[in-house]
Amino acid sequence: MSQVPFGCKVALFGSDSPQIIDLTGKIMSPLKDTVVQLLFKVYEEADPQQYEISKNVSVIVPGVLAHQADANGKP
């Protein structure tokens, strides 16, 4: 991810899985490892009306259950 320019702040703007990462940034652990796509808003502290939205940023949220390779295999 790029560095934030001087005089700017970053805020979470969007999540494709708000049940895992909500817009306040709270993370709820899923049952299995899950990829969540996030968007961030970068804005000027002096003029918050001046902003840009990031491209999608993928993050992996670790699940609470361990992955089992042979579990529920295809018949």
All heavy atoms as a GROMACS GRO file, in nm:
protein
  568
    1MET      N    1   0.085  -0.117   0.000
    1MET     CA    2   0.000   0.000   0.000
    1MET      C    3   0.090   0.124   0.000
    1MET      O    4   0.196   0.124   0.059
    1MET     CB    5  -0.091  -0.002   0.123
    1MET     CG    6  -0.198   0.106   0.117
    1MET     SD    7  -0.300   0.114   0.265
    1MET     CE    8  -0.421  -0.008   0.227
    2SER      N    9   0.046   0.226  -0.064
    2SER     CA   10   0.122   0.351  -0.072
    2SER      C   11   0.123   0.424   0.061
    2SER      O   12   0.040   0.400   0.148
    2SER     CB   13   0.060   0.443  -0.177
    2SER     OG   14   0.056   0.379  -0.302
    3GLN      N   15   0.218   0.518   0.073
    3GLN     CA   16   0.222   0.601   0.193
    3GLN      C   17   0.119   0.714   0.179
    3GLN      O   18   0.086   0.757   0.068
    3GLN     CB   19   0.361   0.659   0.211
    3GLN     CG   20   0.462   0.555   0.252
    3GLN     CD   21   0.593   0.618   0.296
    3GLN    OE1   22   0.615   0.736   0.279
    3GLN    NE2   23   0.678   0.537   0.352
    4VAL      N   24   0.072   0.761   0.292
    4VAL     CA   25  -0.026   0.869   0.295
    4VAL      C   26   0.048   1.002   0.286
    4VAL      O   27   0.142   1.026   0.361
    4VAL     CB   28  -0.109   0.863   0.425
    4VAL    CG1   29  -0.208   0.977   0.430
    4VAL    CG2   30  -0.180   0.729   0.434
    5PRO      N   31   0.005   1.089   0.193
    5PRO     CA   32   0.071   1.220   0.181
    5PRO      C   33   0.059   1.302   0.310
    5PRO      O   34  -0.038   1.288   0.385
    5PRO     CB   35  -0.005   1.288   0.067
    5PRO     CG   36  -0.073   1.178  -0.007
    5PRO     CD   37  -0.099   1.072   0.094
    6PHE      N   38   0.159   1.388   0.333
    6PHE     CA   39   0.157   1.476   0.450
    6PHE      C   40   0.030   1.560   0.449
    6PHE      O   41  -0.013   1.612   0.346
    6PHE     CB   42   0.281   1.567   0.450
    6PHE     CG   43   0.285   1.658   0.568
    6PHE    CD1   44   0.326   1.611   0.692
    6PHE    CD2   45   0.248   1.791   0.556
    6PHE    CE1   46   0.328   1.695   0.803
    6PHE    CE2   47   0.250   1.876   0.667
    6PHE     CZ   48   0.292   1.827   0.790
    7GLY      N   49  -0.034   1.574   0.565
    7GLY     CA   50  -0.155   1.655   0.578
    7GLY      C   51  -0.282   1.581   0.541
    7GLY      O   52  -0.389   1.640   0.534
    8CYS      N   53  -0.271   1.450   0.519
    8CYS     CA   54  -0.389   1.370   0.483
    8CYS      C   55  -0.416   1.265   0.588
    8CYS      O   56  -0.329   1.230   0.667
    8CYS     CB   57  -0.367   1.302   0.348
    8CYS     SG   58  -0.360   1.417   0.211
    9LYS      N   59  -0.538   1.217   0.589
    9LYS     CA   60  -0.580   1.109   0.678
    9LYS      C   61  -0.646   1.000   0.593
    9LYS      O   62  -0.688   1.025   0.481
    9LYS     CB   63  -0.677   1.159   0.783
    9LYS     CG   64  -0.612   1.245   0.888
    9LYS     CD   65  -0.700   1.258   1.009
    9LYS     CE   66  -0.621   1.325   1.119
    9LYS     NZ   67  -0.688   1.311   1.247
   10VAL      N   68  -0.657   0.882   0.652
   10VAL     CA   69  -0.718   0.768   0.584
   10VAL      C   70  -0.833   0.716   0.668
   10VAL      O   71  -0.822   0.706   0.791
   10VAL     CB   72  -0.614   0.655   0.563
   10VAL    CG1   73  -0.680   0.534   0.500
   10VAL    CG2   74  -0.498   0.703   0.479
   11ALA      N   75  -0.944   0.683   0.602
   11ALA     CA   76  -1.059   0.626   0.670
   11ALA      C   77  -1.108   0.507   0.590
   11ALA      O   78  -1.103   0.508   0.466
   11ALA     CB   79  -1.170   0.730   0.685
   12LEU      N   80  -1.156   0.405   0.659
   12LEU     CA   81  -1.217   0.291   0.592
   12LEU      C   82  -1.345   0.340   0.526
   12LEU      O   83  -1.428   0.407   0.588
   12LEU     CB   84  -1.246   0.180   0.694
   12LEU     CG   85  -1.304   0.052   0.640
   12LEU    CD1   86  -1.209  -0.012   0.536
   12LEU    CD2   87  -1.329  -0.046   0.753
   13PHE      N   88  -1.360   0.307   0.396
   13PHE     CA   89  -1.473   0.359   0.319
   13PHE      C   90  -1.570   0.250   0.275
   13PHE      O   91  -1.687   0.275   0.258
   13PHE     CB   92  -1.418   0.434   0.198
   13PHE     CG   93  -1.522   0.506   0.117
   13PHE    CD1   94  -1.582   0.620   0.165
   13PHE    CD2   95  -1.559   0.459  -0.008
   13PHE    CE1   96  -1.678   0.687   0.090
   13PHE    CE2   97  -1.654   0.525  -0.084
   13PHE     CZ   98  -1.714   0.639  -0.035
   14GLY      N   99  -1.519   0.128   0.256
   14GLY     CA  100  -1.607   0.021   0.211
   14GLY      C  101  -1.550  -0.116   0.241
   14GLY      O  102  -1.429  -0.133   0.250
   15SER      N  103  -1.639  -0.213   0.257
   15SER     CA  104  -1.602  -0.352   0.284
   15SER      C  105  -1.702  -0.441   0.213
   15SER      O  106  -1.824  -0.417   0.223
   15SER     CB  107  -1.606  -0.379   0.435
   15SER     OG  108  -1.593  -0.517   0.462
   16ASP      N  109  -1.652  -0.542   0.139
   16ASP     CA  110  -1.746  -0.632   0.074
   16ASP      C  111  -1.800  -0.739   0.169
   16ASP      O  112  -1.887  -0.816   0.133
   16ASP     CB  113  -1.685  -0.696  -0.052
   16ASP     CG  114  -1.581  -0.803  -0.021
   16ASP    OD1  115  -1.528  -0.805   0.091
   16ASP    OD2  116  -1.551  -0.884  -0.112
   17SER      N  117  -1.748  -0.741   0.291
   17SER     CA  118  -1.796  -0.834   0.394
   17SER      C  119  -1.809  -0.761   0.527
   17SER      O  120  -1.731  -0.781   0.621
   17SER     CB  121  -1.698  -0.951   0.409
   17SER     OG  122  -1.691  -1.025   0.290
   18PRO      N  123  -1.910  -0.673   0.539
   18PRO     CA  124  -1.924  -0.595   0.663
   18PRO      C  125  -1.954  -0.681   0.785
   18PRO      O  126  -1.935  -0.635   0.897
   18PRO     CB  127  -2.038  -0.498   0.633
   18PRO     CG  128  -2.110  -0.558   0.517
   18PRO     CD  129  -2.011  -0.639   0.440
   19GLN      N  130  -1.997  -0.806   0.764
   19GLN     CA  131  -2.017  -0.895   0.879
   19GLN      C  132  -1.884  -0.942   0.936
   19GLN      O  133  -1.878  -0.991   1.048
   19GLN     CB  134  -2.107  -1.014   0.842
   19GLN     CG  135  -2.044  -1.113   0.746
   19GLN     CD  136  -2.052  -1.074   0.599
   19GLN    OE1  137  -2.078  -0.960   0.564
   19GLN    NE2  138  -2.026  -1.170   0.513
   20ILE      N  139  -1.772  -0.926   0.858
   20ILE     CA  140  -1.639  -0.963   0.905
   20ILE      C  141  -1.558  -0.839   0.943
   20ILE      O  142  -1.499  -0.833   1.050
   20ILE     CB  143  -1.565  -1.048   0.800
   20ILE    CG1  144  -1.642  -1.179   0.778
   20ILE    CG2  145  -1.422  -1.076   0.843
   20ILE    CD1  146  -1.588  -1.266   0.668
   21ILE      N  147  -1.552  -0.739   0.853
   21ILE     CA  148  -1.489  -0.610   0.884
   21ILE      C  149  -1.593  -0.502   0.856
   21ILE      O  150  -1.630  -0.480   0.740
   21ILE     CB  151  -1.363  -0.585   0.798
   21ILE    CG1  152  -1.259  -0.694   0.822
   21ILE    CG2  153  -1.304  -0.447   0.831
   21ILE    CD1  154  -1.133  -0.678   0.738
   22ASP      N  155  -1.642  -0.439   0.961
   22ASP     CA  156  -1.744  -0.336   0.941
   22ASP      C  157  -1.680  -0.200   0.914
   22ASP      O  158  -1.557  -0.187   0.916
   22ASP     CB  159  -1.844  -0.332   1.057
   22ASP     CG  160  -1.786  -0.284   1.188
   22ASP    OD1  161  -1.678  -0.221   1.189
   22ASP    OD2  162  -1.850  -0.307   1.292
   23LEU      N  163  -1.760  -0.101   0.887
   23LEU     CA  164  -1.709   0.030   0.847
   23LEU      C  165  -1.648   0.109   0.963
   23LEU      O  166  -1.587   0.213   0.940
   23LEU     CB  167  -1.817   0.111   0.777
   23LEU     CG  168  -1.860   0.054   0.642
   23LEU    CD1  169  -1.966   0.142   0.577
   23LEU    CD2  170  -1.742   0.035   0.549
   24THR      N  171  -1.660   0.059   1.084
   24THR     CA  172  -1.591   0.122   1.196
   24THR      C  173  -1.451   0.061   1.213
   24THR      O  174  -1.374   0.107   1.296
   24THR     CB  175  -1.669   0.106   1.329
   24THR    OG1  176  -1.670  -0.032   1.365
   24THR    CG2  177  -1.809   0.161   1.319
   25GLY      N  178  -1.423  -0.046   1.136
   25GLY     CA  179  -1.294  -0.114   1.145
   25GLY      C  180  -1.295  -0.232   1.239
   25GLY      O  181  -1.193  -0.300   1.256
   26LYS      N  182  -1.409  -0.260   1.300
   26LYS     CA  183  -1.419  -0.375   1.392
   26LYS      C  184  -1.410  -0.504   1.310
   26LYS      O  185  -1.476  -0.519   1.209
   26LYS     CB  186  -1.549  -0.372   1.470
   26LYS     CG  187  -1.561  -0.484   1.570
   26LYS     CD  188  -1.688  -0.474   1.651
   26LYS     CE  189  -1.696  -0.591   1.747
   26LYS     NZ  190  -1.821  -0.589   1.820
   27ILE      N  191  -1.327  -0.598   1.359
   27ILE     CA  192  -1.306  -0.725   1.290
   27ILE      C  193  -1.370  -0.837   1.372
   27ILE      O  194  -1.340  -0.853   1.489
   27ILE     CB  195  -1.156  -0.753   1.270
   27ILE    CG1  196  -1.093  -0.641   1.188
   27ILE    CG2  197  -1.135  -0.890   1.205
   27ILE    CD1  198  -0.942  -0.649   1.180
   28MET      N  199  -1.459  -0.912   1.307
   28MET     CA  200  -1.520  -1.029   1.368
   28MET      C  201  -1.457  -1.152   1.303
   28MET      O  202  -1.450  -1.160   1.180
   28MET     CB  203  -1.672  -1.031   1.344
   28MET     CG  204  -1.753  -0.936   1.433
   28MET     SD  205  -1.728  -0.758   1.404
   28MET     CE  206  -1.816  -0.729   1.255
   29SER      N  207  -1.411  -1.245   1.382
   29SER     CA  208  -1.343  -1.363   1.328
   29SER      C  209  -1.441  -1.456   1.258
   29SER      O  210  -1.538  -1.501   1.319
   29SER     CB  211  -1.273  -1.439   1.440
   29SER     OG  212  -1.173  -1.359   1.498
   30PRO      N  213  -1.414  -1.488   1.130
   30PRO     CA  214  -1.498  -1.584   1.059
   30PRO      C  215  -1.461  -1.726   1.100
   30PRO      O  216  -1.359  -1.748   1.167
   30PRO     CB  217  -1.463  -1.558   0.912
   30PRO     CG  218  -1.322  -1.509   0.916
   30PRO     CD  219  -1.310  -1.432   1.044
   31LEU      N  220  -1.539  -1.824   1.058
   31LEU     CA  221  -1.508  -1.963   1.090
   31LEU      C  222  -1.385  -2.011   1.012
   31LEU      O  223  -1.305  -2.087   1.064
   31LEU     CB  224  -1.628  -2.053   1.058
   31LEU     CG  225  -1.750  -2.034   1.149
   31LEU    CD1  226  -1.863  -2.126   1.105
   31LEU    CD2  227  -1.713  -2.060   1.295
   32LYS      N  228  -1.373  -1.970   0.886
   32LYS     CA  229  -1.258  -2.010   0.805
   32LYS      C  230  -1.189  -1.886   0.752
   32LYS      O  231  -1.248  -1.777   0.750
   32LYS     CB  232  -1.300  -2.102   0.691
   32LYS     CG  233  -1.395  -2.036   0.592
   32LYS     CD  234  -1.432  -2.131   0.481
   32LYS     CE  235  -1.517  -2.056   0.380
   32LYS     NZ  236  -1.482  -2.085   0.246
   33ASP      N  237  -1.064  -1.900   0.709
   33ASP     CA  238  -0.990  -1.788   0.651
   33ASP      C  239  -1.074  -1.726   0.539
   33ASP      O  240  -1.128  -1.798   0.455
   33ASP     CB  241  -0.856  -1.834   0.595
   33ASP     CG  242  -0.760  -1.880   0.702
   33ASP    OD1  243  -0.793  -1.874   0.822
   33ASP    OD2  244  -0.649  -1.923   0.665
   34THR      N  245  -1.086  -1.594   0.539
   34THR     CA  246  -1.171  -1.525   0.443
   34THR      C  247  -1.100  -1.404   0.386
   34THR      O  248  -1.039  -1.326   0.461
   34THR     CB  249  -1.303  -1.479   0.511
   34THR    OG1  250  -1.367  -1.593   0.570
   34THR    CG2  251  -1.396  -1.413   0.413
   35VAL      N  252  -1.107  -1.389   0.254
   35VAL     CA  253  -1.052  -1.270   0.188
   35VAL      C  254  -1.160  -1.162   0.189
   35VAL      O  255  -1.274  -1.188   0.149
   35VAL     CB  256  -1.009  -1.301   0.043
   35VAL    CG1  257  -0.961  -1.174  -0.027
   35VAL    CG2  258  -0.900  -1.407   0.040
   36VAL      N  259  -1.125  -1.044   0.236
   36VAL     CA  260  -1.218  -0.931   0.239
   36VAL      C  261  -1.158  -0.818   0.155
   36VAL      O  262  -1.040  -0.788   0.166
   36VAL     CB  263  -1.241  -0.883   0.385
   36VAL    CG1  264  -1.335  -0.762   0.388
   36VAL    CG2  265  -1.296  -0.996   0.471
   37GLN      N  266  -1.240  -0.760   0.069
   37GLN     CA  267  -1.200  -0.647  -0.014
   37GLN      C  268  -1.240  -0.518   0.058
   37GLN      O  269  -1.356  -0.502   0.098
   37GLN     CB  270  -1.270  -0.652  -0.150
   37GLN     CG  271  -1.243  -0.776  -0.231
   37GLN     CD  272  -1.100  -0.782  -0.281
   37GLN    OE1  273  -1.039  -0.680  -0.314
   37GLN    NE2  274  -1.046  -0.902  -0.288
   38LEU      N  275  -1.142  -0.428   0.073
   38LEU     CA  276  -1.167  -0.301   0.142
   38LEU      C  277  -1.138  -0.184   0.050
   38LEU      O  278  -1.056  -0.194  -0.041
   38LEU     CB  279  -1.077  -0.290   0.266
   38LEU     CG  280  -1.091  -0.398   0.372
   38LEU    CD1  281  -0.985  -0.380   0.479
   38LEU    CD2  282  -1.230  -0.399   0.431
   39LEU      N  283  -1.206  -0.073   0.074
   39LEU     CA  284  -1.179   0.055   0.008
   39LEU      C  285  -1.146   0.156   0.117
   39LEU      O  286  -1.206   0.154   0.225
   39LEU     CB  287  -1.303   0.104  -0.069
   39LEU     CG  288  -1.342   0.027  -0.193
   39LEU    CD1  289  -1.476   0.080  -0.247
   39LEU    CD2  290  -1.236   0.036  -0.299
   40PHE      N  291  -1.052   0.244   0.086
   40PHE     CA  292  -1.014   0.348   0.180
   40PHE      C  293  -1.033   0.485   0.118
   40PHE      O  294  -1.018   0.502  -0.004
   40PHE     CB  295  -0.867   0.332   0.223
   40PHE     CG  296  -0.844   0.207   0.302
   40PHE    CD1  297  -0.804   0.090   0.241
   40PHE    CD2  298  -0.863   0.208   0.440
   40PHE    CE1  299  -0.784  -0.026   0.314
   40PHE    CE2  300  -0.842   0.093   0.514
   40PHE     CZ  301  -0.803  -0.024   0.452
   41LYS      N  302  -1.068   0.581   0.200
   41LYS     CA  303  -1.082   0.720   0.158
   41LYS      C  304  -0.963   0.797   0.215
   41LYS      O  305  -0.938   0.793   0.335
   41LYS     CB  306  -1.213   0.777   0.214
   41LYS     CG  307  -1.240   0.920   0.180
   41LYS     CD  308  -1.376   0.961   0.238
   41LYS     CE  309  -1.412   1.102   0.206
   41LYS     NZ  310  -1.545   1.137   0.259
   42VAL      N  311  -0.887   0.862   0.126
   42VAL     CA  312  -0.774   0.944   0.168
   42VAL      C  313  -0.817   1.089   0.149
   42VAL      O  314  -0.854   1.129   0.039
   42VAL     CB  315  -0.648   0.914   0.083
   42VAL    CG1  316  -0.532   1.000   0.128
   42VAL    CG2  317  -0.612   0.765   0.090
   43TYR      N  318  -0.815   1.166   0.257
   43TYR     CA  319  -0.865   1.304   0.249
   43TYR      C  320  -0.770   1.401   0.316
   43TYR      O  321  -0.690   1.363   0.402
   43TYR     CB  322  -1.005   1.314   0.310
   43TYR     CG  323  -1.012   1.278   0.456
   43TYR    CD1  324  -1.002   1.377   0.553
   43TYR    CD2  325  -1.028   1.147   0.497
   43TYR    CE1  326  -1.009   1.345   0.688
   43TYR    CE2  327  -1.034   1.114   0.631
   43TYR     CZ  328  -1.025   1.213   0.726
   43TYR     OH  329  -1.030   1.180   0.859
   44GLU      N  330  -0.780   1.527   0.275
   44GLU     CA  331  -0.697   1.633   0.333
   44GLU      C  332  -0.756   1.674   0.467
   44GLU      O  333  -0.876   1.696   0.479
   44GLU     CB  334  -0.692   1.754   0.240
   44GLU     CG  335  -0.619   1.729   0.111
   44GLU     CD  336  -0.611   1.854   0.023
   44GLU    OE1  337  -0.630   1.965   0.075
   44GLU    OE2  338  -0.585   1.836  -0.097
   45GLU      N  339  -0.670   1.686   0.568
   45GLU     CA  340  -0.716   1.729   0.700
   45GLU      C  341  -0.776   1.869   0.694
   45GLU      O  342  -0.878   1.896   0.756
   45GLU     CB  343  -0.602   1.728   0.801
   45GLU     CG  344  -0.558   1.591   0.842
   45GLU     CD  345  -0.450   1.596   0.947
   45GLU    OE1  346  -0.331   1.601   0.908
   45GLU    OE2  347  -0.485   1.596   1.067
   46ALA      N  348  -0.714   1.958   0.618
   46ALA     CA  349  -0.758   2.097   0.610
   46ALA      C  350  -0.888   2.111   0.531
   46ALA      O  351  -0.966   2.204   0.557
   46ALA     CB  352  -0.649   2.182   0.546
   47ASP      N  353  -0.913   2.022   0.437
   47ASP     CA  354  -1.034   2.029   0.353
   47ASP      C  355  -1.083   1.888   0.323
   47ASP      O  356  -1.050   1.830   0.219
   47ASP     CB  357  -1.003   2.104   0.223
   47ASP     CG  358  -1.127   2.122   0.136
   47ASP    OD1  359  -1.239   2.090   0.182
   47ASP    OD2  360  -1.111   2.167   0.021
   48PRO      N  361  -1.163   1.829   0.413
   48PRO     CA  362  -1.209   1.691   0.395
   48PRO      C  363  -1.291   1.669   0.268
   48PRO      O  364  -1.313   1.555   0.228
   48PRO     CB  365  -1.295   1.666   0.519
   48PRO     CG  366  -1.247   1.763   0.620
   48PRO     CD  367  -1.204   1.884   0.542
   49GLN      N  368  -1.335   1.777   0.204
   49GLN     CA  369  -1.408   1.761   0.077
   49GLN      C  370  -1.315   1.721  -0.037
   49GLN      O  371  -1.361   1.678  -0.142
   49GLN     CB  372  -1.482   1.891   0.043
   49GLN     CG  373  -1.587   1.931   0.146
   49GLN     CD  374  -1.692   1.824   0.168
   49GLN    OE1  375  -1.740   1.761   0.074
   49GLN    NE2  376  -1.728   1.800   0.294
   50GLN      N  377  -1.185   1.737  -0.017
   50GLN     CA  378  -1.084   1.695  -0.114
   50GLN      C  379  -1.038   1.554  -0.076
   50GLN      O  380  -0.971   1.536   0.024
   50GLN     CB  381  -0.964   1.791  -0.114
   50GLN     CG  382  -0.997   1.932  -0.157
   50GLN     CD  383  -1.037   1.936  -0.304
   50GLN    OE1  384  -0.979   1.868  -0.387
   50GLN    NE2  385  -1.136   2.018  -0.334
   51TYR      N  386  -1.080   1.455  -0.155
   51TYR     CA  387  -1.046   1.317  -0.121
   51TYR      C  388  -1.034   1.231  -0.245
   51TYR      O  389  -1.077   1.269  -0.354
   51TYR     CB  390  -1.149   1.257  -0.026
   51TYR     CG  391  -1.288   1.243  -0.086
   51TYR    CD1  392  -1.322   1.129  -0.157
   51TYR    CD2  393  -1.382   1.344  -0.072
   51TYR    CE1  394  -1.448   1.116  -0.212
   51TYR    CE2  395  -1.508   1.331  -0.125
   51TYR     CZ  396  -1.541   1.217  -0.196
   51TYR     OH  397  -1.665   1.206  -0.251
   52GLU      N  398  -0.975   1.115  -0.227
   52GLU     CA  399  -0.967   1.012  -0.330
   52GLU      C  400  -1.000   0.879  -0.265
   52GLU      O  401  -0.975   0.859  -0.147
   52GLU     CB  402  -0.828   1.005  -0.393
   52GLU     CG  403  -0.798   1.124  -0.481
   52GLU     CD  404  -0.670   1.104  -0.562
   52GLU    OE1  405  -0.629   0.989  -0.585
   52GLU    OE2  406  -0.612   1.206  -0.599
   53ILE      N  407  -1.056   0.789  -0.345
   53ILE     CA  408  -1.089   0.655  -0.298
   53ILE      C  409  -0.986   0.558  -0.354
   53ILE      O  410  -0.952   0.563  -0.472
   53ILE     CB  411  -1.231   0.613  -0.343
   53ILE    CG1  412  -1.336   0.716  -0.296
   53ILE    CG2  413  -1.265   0.473  -0.292
   53ILE    CD1  414  -1.345   0.734  -0.148
   54SER      N  415  -0.936   0.470  -0.270
   54SER     CA  416  -0.834   0.373  -0.311
   54SER      C  417  -0.893   0.268  -0.404
   54SER      O  418  -1.014   0.254  -0.417
   54SER     CB  419  -0.777   0.302  -0.188
   54SER     OG  420  -0.874   0.214  -0.132
   55LYS      N  421  -0.803   0.193  -0.466
   55LYS     CA  422  -0.844   0.071  -0.536
   55LYS      C  423  -0.874  -0.033  -0.430
   55LYS      O  424  -0.842  -0.014  -0.312
   55LYS     CB  425  -0.731   0.022  -0.626
   55LYS     CG  426  -0.699   0.118  -0.739
   55LYS     CD  427  -0.586   0.062  -0.823
   55LYS     CE  428  -0.550   0.159  -0.933
   55LYS     NZ  429  -0.437   0.112  -1.014
   56ASN      N  430  -0.936  -0.145  -0.471
   56ASN     CA  431  -0.962  -0.252  -0.375
   56ASN      C  432  -0.832  -0.299  -0.311
   56ASN      O  433  -0.732  -0.316  -0.378
   56ASN     CB  434  -1.028  -0.372  -0.444
   56ASN     CG  435  -1.175  -0.350  -0.468
   56ASN    OD1  436  -1.236  -0.258  -0.415
   56ASN    ND2  437  -1.233  -0.434  -0.551
   57VAL      N  438  -0.839  -0.320  -0.181
   57VAL     CA  439  -0.727  -0.375  -0.106
   57VAL      C  440  -0.776  -0.507  -0.046
   57VAL      O  441  -0.875  -0.508   0.028
   57VAL     CB  442  -0.682  -0.279   0.007
   57VAL    CG1  443  -0.572  -0.341   0.090
   57VAL    CG2  444  -0.639  -0.145  -0.052
   58SER      N  445  -0.709  -0.617  -0.081
   58SER     CA  446  -0.748  -0.749  -0.030
   58SER      C  447  -0.674  -0.778   0.100
   58SER      O  448  -0.553  -0.760   0.107
   58SER     CB  449  -0.712  -0.858  -0.131
   58SER     OG  450  -0.783  -0.841  -0.250
   59VAL      N  451  -0.749  -0.823   0.199
   59VAL     CA  452  -0.690  -0.867   0.324
   59VAL      C  453  -0.745  -1.005   0.358
   59VAL      O  454  -0.859  -1.038   0.322
   59VAL     CB  455  -0.716  -0.769   0.442
   59VAL    CG1  456  -0.650  -0.635   0.419
   59VAL    CG2  457  -0.864  -0.752   0.466
   60ILE      N  458  -0.662  -1.087   0.422
   60ILE     CA  459  -0.708  -1.219   0.465
   60ILE      C  460  -0.731  -1.213   0.615
   60ILE      O  461  -0.641  -1.181   0.692
   60ILE     CB  462  -0.604  -1.328   0.432
   60ILE    CG1  463  -0.582  -1.336   0.282
   60ILE    CG2  464  -0.649  -1.463   0.488
   60ILE    CD1  465  -0.470  -1.429   0.240
   61VAL      N  466  -0.854  -1.244   0.654
   61VAL     CA  467  -0.888  -1.248   0.796
   61VAL      C  468  -0.884  -1.394   0.839
   61VAL      O  469  -0.959  -1.477   0.786
   61VAL     CB  470  -1.028  -1.188   0.822
   61VAL    CG1  471  -1.062  -1.192   0.970
   61VAL    CG2  472  -1.036  -1.045   0.770
   62PRO      N  473  -0.794  -1.430   0.930
   62PRO     CA  474  -0.782  -1.570   0.972
   62PRO      C  475  -0.909  -1.620   1.041
   62PRO      O  476  -0.971  -1.548   1.119
   62PRO     CB  477  -0.665  -1.570   1.072
   62PRO     CG  478  -0.599  -1.437   1.057
   62PRO     CD  479  -0.699  -1.344   0.998
   63GLY      N  480  -0.945  -1.743   1.009
   63GLY     CA  481  -1.062  -1.805   1.069
   63GLY      C  482  -1.030  -1.867   1.204
   63GLY      O  483  -0.914  -1.888   1.238
   64VAL      N  484  -1.133  -1.898   1.279
   64VAL     CA  485  -1.114  -1.958   1.411
   64VAL      C  486  -1.097  -2.109   1.403
   64VAL      O  487  -1.050  -2.171   1.497
   64VAL     CB  488  -1.231  -1.924   1.508
   64VAL    CG1  489  -1.233  -1.775   1.538
   64VAL    CG2  490  -1.364  -1.969   1.451
   65LEU      N  491  -1.136  -2.170   1.289
   65LEU     CA  492  -1.121  -2.314   1.272
   65LEU      C  493  -1.003  -2.342   1.179
   65LEU      O  494  -0.983  -2.272   1.081
   65LEU     CB  495  -1.248  -2.375   1.212
   65LEU     CG  496  -1.376  -2.357   1.293
   65LEU    CD1  497  -1.494  -2.417   1.218
   65LEU    CD2  498  -1.362  -2.420   1.430
   66ALA      N  499  -0.930  -2.447   1.210
   66ALA     CA  500  -0.816  -2.486   1.126
   66ALA      C  501  -0.867  -2.552   0.998
   66ALA      O  502  -0.967  -2.624   0.999
   66ALA     CB  503  -0.726  -2.582   1.202
   67HIS      N  504  -0.798  -2.526   0.888
   67HIS     CA  505  -0.834  -2.585   0.759
   67HIS      C  506  -0.794  -2.732   0.757
   67HIS      O  507  -0.682  -2.767   0.794
   67HIS     CB  508  -0.763  -2.510   0.645
   67HIS     CG  509  -0.787  -2.572   0.512
   67HIS    ND1  510  -0.910  -2.567   0.450
   67HIS    CD2  511  -0.705  -2.640   0.428
   67HIS    CE1  512  -0.902  -2.629   0.334
   67HIS    NE2  513  -0.778  -2.675   0.319
   68GLN      N  514  -0.884  -2.818   0.714
   68GLN     CA  515  -0.855  -2.961   0.700
   68GLN      C  516  -0.864  -2.996   0.553
   68GLN      O  517  -0.972  -2.992   0.493
   68GLN     CB  518  -0.954  -3.044   0.782
   68GLN     CG  519  -0.944  -3.016   0.932
   68GLN     CD  520  -1.049  -3.092   1.010
   68GLN    OE1  521  -1.131  -3.162   0.953
   68GLN    NE2  522  -1.046  -3.079   1.140
   69ALA      N  523  -0.752  -3.034   0.492
   69ALA     CA  524  -0.745  -3.058   0.348
   69ALA      C  525  -0.839  -3.169   0.302
   69ALA      O  526  -0.896  -3.161   0.196
   69ALA     CB  527  -0.601  -3.091   0.309
   70ASP      N  528  -0.856  -3.275   0.383
   70ASP     CA  529  -0.938  -3.387   0.338
   70ASP      C  530  -1.082  -3.381   0.388
   70ASP      O  531  -1.159  -3.471   0.364
   70ASP     CB  532  -0.872  -3.518   0.381
   70ASP     CG  533  -0.857  -3.529   0.532
   70ASP    OD1  534  -0.878  -3.428   0.601
   70ASP    OD2  535  -0.824  -3.639   0.580
   71ALA      N  536  -1.117  -3.276   0.456
   71ALA     CA  537  -1.253  -3.264   0.509
   71ALA      C  538  -1.352  -3.239   0.396
   71ALA      O  539  -1.332  -3.155   0.310
   71ALA     CB  540  -1.260  -3.151   0.611
   72ASN      N  541  -1.460  -3.316   0.397
   72ASN     CA  542  -1.569  -3.298   0.302
   72ASN      C  543  -1.519  -3.301   0.157
   72ASN      O  544  -1.556  -3.218   0.076
   72ASN     CB  545  -1.645  -3.169   0.330
   72ASN     CG  546  -1.783  -3.170   0.268
   72ASN    OD1  547  -1.836  -3.276   0.238
   72ASN    ND2  548  -1.840  -3.053   0.249
   73GLY      N  549  -1.439  -3.400   0.125
   73GLY     CA  550  -1.386  -3.415  -0.010
   73GLY      C  551  -1.492  -3.455  -0.110
   73GLY      O  552  -1.601  -3.501  -0.072
   74LYS      N  553  -1.462  -3.437  -0.237
   74LYS     CA  554  -1.557  -3.475  -0.342
   74LYS      C  555  -1.569  -3.626  -0.348
   74LYS      O  556  -1.469  -3.696  -0.335
   74LYS     CB  557  -1.510  -3.420  -0.476
   74LYS     CG  558  -1.519  -3.271  -0.487
   74LYS     CD  559  -1.479  -3.226  -0.627
   74LYS     CE  560  -1.486  -3.076  -0.639
   74LYS     NZ  561  -1.448  -3.030  -0.772
   75PRO      N  562  -1.689  -3.678  -0.371
   75PRO     CA  563  -1.707  -3.824  -0.380
   75PRO      C  564  -1.647  -3.879  -0.509
   75PRO      O  565  -1.627  -3.815  -0.604
   75PRO     CB  566  -1.856  -3.842  -0.378
   75PRO     CG  567  -1.919  -3.710  -0.395
   75PRO     CD  568  -1.812  -3.608  -0.376
   0.00000   0.00000   0.00000
